[in-house]
Amino acid sequence: MNRAFQTLIGAIRQDTVDDVPRITLRKAQKSWLIYRDTQCDFIGEHQGGVRMWKSTYATHCKAEMTAERANELDRMRKDLIR
């Protein structure tokens, strides 16, 4: 995901003095990371049952959501270069 994010940041043309598109993407990514962690912690608590499984469910959730986000960032980059 980090590689996809860095590639997308690099693909965004810096056409403004204040670099708003990149700043906005960084804010969106930080917010997404908070969402992912919170959502997956909830899923771990809700579906995990005993403490050992809570961590397993949360970790699995984070891996899945991270892979999906990497694909989403890659699609954004592809849309920019069309």
Backbone as JSON, one array per atom type, in Angstrom:
{
  "sequence": "MNRAFQTLIGAIRQDTVDDVPRITLRKAQKSWLIYRDTQCDFIGEHQGGVRMWKSTYATHCKAEMTAERANELDRMRKDLIR",
  "N": [[0.82, -1.17, 0.0], [1.95, 1.24, 0.76], [3.79, 1.68, -1.29], [2.07, 1.98, -3.48], [0.74, 4.28, -2.68], [2.85, 6.17, -2.62], [3.56, 6.15, -5.32], [1.23, 7.15, -6.47], [1.16, 9.74, -5.3], [3.42, 10.8, -6.52], [2.52, 10.85, -9.13], [0.69, 12.85, -9.25], [0.25, 15.93, -10.65], [1.98, 18.87, -9.86], [0.39, 21.56, -9.88], [-0.37, 23.77, -8.6], [0.37, 26.48, -6.41], [0.13, 26.02, -3.69], [-0.02, 23.27, -3.45], [-2.35, 21.69, -3.08], [-3.75, 19.3, -4.06], [-1.99, 17.1, -3.39], [-1.66, 17.49, -0.62], [-4.29, 17.12, 0.21], [-4.68, 14.43, -0.52], [-2.83, 13.2, 1.19], [-4.03, 13.81, 3.68], [-6.43, 12.4, 3.35], [-5.44, 9.78, 3.24], [-4.31, 9.47, 5.8], [-6.65, 9.68, 7.33], [-8.0, 7.45, 6.34], [-6.36, 5.38, 7.29], [-6.79, 5.59, 10.05], [-9.52, 4.98, 10.08], [-9.44, 2.31, 9.06], [-7.95, 0.96, 11.06], [-9.59, 1.34, 13.32], [-12.04, 0.22, 12.48], [-11.25, -2.44, 12.03], [-10.38, -3.16, 14.57], [-12.83, -3.11, 15.87], [-14.14, -5.18, 14.47], [-12.53, -7.32, 15.25], [-13.09, -7.39, 18.0], [-15.84, -7.89, 17.95], [-16.19, -10.26, 16.44], [-14.24, -11.99, 17.3], [-14.38, -13.3, 19.82], [-12.7, -14.98, 22.21], [-9.7, -13.51, 23.59], [-7.32, -14.19, 22.09], [-8.31, -14.81, 19.53], [-9.51, -12.43, 18.83], [-7.43, -10.69, 18.18], [-6.44, -12.05, 15.96], [-8.59, -11.93, 14.13], [-8.73, -9.14, 13.82], [-6.2, -8.56, 12.73], [-6.29, -9.99, 10.31], [-8.39, -8.63, 9.06], [-7.21, -6.07, 8.76], [-5.15, -6.68, 6.96], [-6.62, -7.47, 4.69], [-8.11, -5.1, 4.15], [-6.04, -3.33, 3.68], [-4.85, -4.36, 1.35], [-6.97, -3.98, -0.43], [-7.11, -1.18, -0.37], [-4.63, -0.52, -1.48], [-5.02, -1.41, -4.1], [-7.07, 0.35, -4.8], [-5.73, 2.84, -4.66], [-3.91, 2.41, -6.71], [-5.65, 2.26, -8.9], [-6.56, 4.91, -8.89], [-4.2, 6.23, -9.61], [-3.83, 5.22, -12.2], [-6.07, 6.35, -13.42], [-5.3, 9.0, -13.42], [-3.3, 9.13, -15.33], [-4.48, 8.69, -17.72]],
  "CA": [[0.0, 0.0, 0.0], [2.82, 2.42, 0.8], [4.34, 1.88, -2.63], [0.98, 2.51, -4.32], [0.51, 5.66, -2.25], [3.97, 7.0, -3.08], [3.46, 6.25, -6.77], [0.13, 8.07, -6.75], [1.62, 11.1, -4.94], [4.34, 11.22, -7.57], [1.81, 11.02, -10.39], [-0.15, 14.06, -9.19], [0.98, 17.11, -11.11], [1.99, 20.01, -8.94], [-0.02, 22.68, -10.72], [-0.78, 24.89, -7.75], [1.41, 26.96, -5.51], [-0.03, 25.45, -2.34], [0.04, 21.8, -3.53], [-3.57, 21.19, -2.45], [-4.08, 17.89, -4.35], [-1.15, 16.18, -2.6], [-2.0, 17.67, 0.79], [-5.59, 16.5, 0.41], [-4.49, 12.98, -0.57], [-2.18, 12.78, 2.45], [-5.06, 13.85, 4.73], [-7.35, 11.28, 3.11], [-4.77, 8.54, 3.6], [-4.24, 9.41, 7.27], [-8.0, 9.38, 7.81], [-8.31, 6.07, 5.98], [-5.63, 4.51, 8.22], [-7.52, 5.61, 11.32], [-10.75, 4.21, 9.85], [-9.1, 0.89, 8.94], [-7.57, 0.41, 12.36], [-10.75, 1.34, 14.21], [-12.98, -0.76, 11.96], [-10.74, -3.79, 12.26], [-10.43, -3.42, 16.02], [-14.23, -3.44, 16.17], [-14.41, -6.52, 13.94], [-11.85, -8.26, 16.14], [-13.85, -7.47, 19.26], [-17.17, -8.42, 17.68], [-16.18, -11.62, 15.9], [-13.14, -12.78, 17.81], [-14.63, -14.12, 21.01], [-11.62, -14.92, 23.19], [-8.66, -12.51, 23.27], [-6.41, -14.65, 21.05], [-8.97, -14.72, 18.23], [-9.79, -11.02, 18.54], [-6.25, -10.19, 17.49], [-6.36, -12.72, 14.66], [-9.6, -11.33, 13.26], [-8.34, -7.75, 13.54], [-5.04, -8.59, 11.83], [-6.79, -10.44, 9.0], [-9.16, -7.5, 8.53], [-6.27, -5.02, 8.34], [-4.46, -7.15, 5.76], [-7.56, -7.4, 3.57], [-8.43, -3.71, 3.83], [-4.83, -2.71, 3.14], [-4.72, -4.81, -0.04], [-8.01, -3.28, -1.19], [-6.71, 0.23, -0.49], [-3.52, -0.46, -2.44], [-5.64, -1.5, -5.42], [-7.79, 1.61, -5.02], [-4.73, 3.88, -4.95], [-3.37, 2.13, -8.04], [-6.67, 2.68, -9.87], [-6.52, 6.37, -8.94], [-3.03, 6.62, -10.39], [-4.12, 4.9, -13.6], [-7.02, 7.35, -13.91], [-4.6, 10.26, -13.62], [-2.43, 9.13, -16.5], [-5.27, 8.46, -18.95]],
  "C": [[0.87, 1.25, 0.0], [3.42, 2.72, -0.57], [3.28, 2.48, -3.56], [0.7, 3.96, -3.96], [1.61, 6.58, -2.77], [3.94, 7.18, -4.6], [2.35, 7.21, -7.17], [0.52, 9.51, -6.44], [2.53, 11.63, -6.04], [3.66, 11.5, -8.89], [0.96, 12.3, -10.42], [0.7, 15.26, -9.6], [0.88, 18.23, -10.08], [1.69, 21.25, -9.78], [-0.52, 23.86, -9.9], [0.37, 25.26, -6.83], [1.34, 26.27, -4.16], [-0.13, 23.93, -2.32], [-1.17, 21.11, -2.9], [-3.88, 19.73, -2.81], [-3.27, 16.89, -3.52], [-1.47, 16.27, -1.11], [-3.32, 16.97, 1.1], [-5.47, 14.97, 0.39], [-3.82, 12.48, 0.7], [-3.18, 12.78, 3.61], [-6.03, 12.68, 4.59], [-6.72, 9.96, 3.54], [-4.65, 8.39, 5.12], [-5.59, 9.07, 7.86], [-8.37, 7.94, 7.52], [-7.61, 5.11, 6.94], [-6.31, 4.45, 9.58], [-8.81, 4.8, 11.2], [-10.46, 2.71, 9.82], [-8.8, 0.28, 10.3], [-8.76, 0.32, 13.31], [-11.77, 0.29, 13.78], [-12.52, -2.18, 12.25], [-10.66, -4.14, 13.73], [-11.85, -3.8, 16.44], [-14.55, -4.86, 15.7], [-13.75, -7.59, 14.81], [-12.61, -8.47, 17.44], [-15.19, -8.17, 19.05], [-17.15, -9.89, 17.28], [-15.19, -12.55, 16.58], [-13.41, -13.68, 18.98], [-13.53, -13.96, 22.03], [-10.5, -14.01, 22.69], [-7.76, -12.94, 22.12], [-7.04, -14.49, 19.66], [-9.31, -13.29, 17.86], [-8.64, -10.42, 17.75], [-6.13, -10.79, 16.09], [-7.35, -12.12, 13.68], [-9.22, -9.91, 12.87], [-7.17, -7.7, 12.55], [-5.45, -9.0, 10.42], [-7.56, -9.3, 8.32], [-8.22, -6.42, 8.0], [-5.53, -5.43, 7.07], [-5.37, -7.05, 4.54], [-7.85, -5.96, 3.17], [-7.23, -2.99, 3.22], [-4.62, -3.1, 1.67], [-5.76, -4.11, -0.92], [-7.65, -1.82, -1.4], [-5.57, 0.39, -1.49], [-4.07, -0.53, -3.86], [-6.39, -0.21, -5.77], [-6.82, 2.74, -5.38], [-4.14, 3.67, -6.34], [-4.36, 2.52, -9.13], [-6.71, 4.2, -10.0], [-5.36, 6.86, -9.79], [-3.26, 6.37, -11.87], [-5.09, 5.9, -14.2], [-6.34, 8.68, -14.18], [-3.81, 10.29, -14.92], [-3.19, 8.83, -17.81], [-5.41, 9.73, -19.74]]
}
